[in-house]
Amino acid sequence: MGAAFCVLTDINITQRWSTRLSLRNTVFQAEILALLKAVEHAVTLPTQQLTILVDNKASMNSAANPKSHNSIARNIFKLLHSHPHIRMSWTHQVSKPMQVS
């Protein structure tokens, strides 16, 4: 089991992060960790409107809830609340970007 995110600028991957997790971790734990790392990375970027595409509704909904029982989700909520230029958007499937030659 693992967690990962990547940053797309236009159609190019400009940043990647990934980690391996224990087999005891759940898919939700992997997804919420990847979302946290994506948000933490986003807050280091120059202030501009940006959208984090999330393909897991449960992690996105948890992170959007200030009363979430999950401490990672509450941390994401606080970061997003203090950085309103960063938004989350659900996508049915995050597809691999096409490389243009």
Secondary structure, DSSP 8 states (H G I E B T S, - for coil): -EEEEEEEETTEEEEEEEEE--TTS-HHHHHHHHHHHHHHHHTTS-S--EEEEES-HHHHHHHT-TT-S-HHHHHHHHHHHH-TTEEEEE-S---------
